């Protein structure tokens, strides 16, 4: 659902500028610093080993190239 309209699974948004407009509007009203303070406090009860820093392997796979390139 987007802007109150339900799309079918095979239906696409034809005007890609619409998505850009929506992203811009959301970014104008977002407060990322606020999220950084609120979310950890919300998730804290369900988290274990908060003293450990872990990084997803996807971060390192960005520069991996296939043998054929």
N, C-alpha and C positions, 0 to 999 in steps of 0.2 A: 504494500500500500504506500502510495506517495501522494501527499497533499490531498488526502481523502479519496483517492481513486485507487481501486483495486485492479492490478494488472494481471493478465493471464500469464501462465508460466512461459509461454513462447512469445509473449508480446514484449516489444522493446520500446524504450523512450526514443522518439525520433529526433527531438531537439536536444542535443547534448548541452547546449547553453543553459538549459533549465537546471541541470545538475550543478553546473558551475555557479549559477546564481544562488542556489540553495546552500552550497558549501560556503560561499562568501557571506551570506546572511548569518549562517550559524557561527562562523568564525568571528563575526563582529560582536556577538553576544557571549562568546565563550570566555571562560576564565580558567585557563589551564593550571595556573598556580593554585587556584581553589580546589581543583580536582586532586592535585598532588597532596593536599592536606586532608581532604575529606575521605577519599577512597581508602587509603591505608587504615584509617581509624575504623572504617566500616568493615574491612576485611580482616582486621587484626584477630578477632576471636577465632576465625577458622584457619589461621596460618600457624605453621610450625617452623621451627628453625629460622626465625627471622634474623638471626645473627649471621646467616650464611648468604653469600652473594652468588647467584647462579646466572649463567648466560645461556640462552638458547643457541644451539649449534647453527641455526639458520643464519645467524649473524656472520659466521665464518664461511658459509657456503656461497656467499654472494660472488666471490672472486674465483670460484672453482670453474674451470673451463672443461668442455668435453674434449676427449682425445682427438676428435675429428676436426677441431677448429684450427 
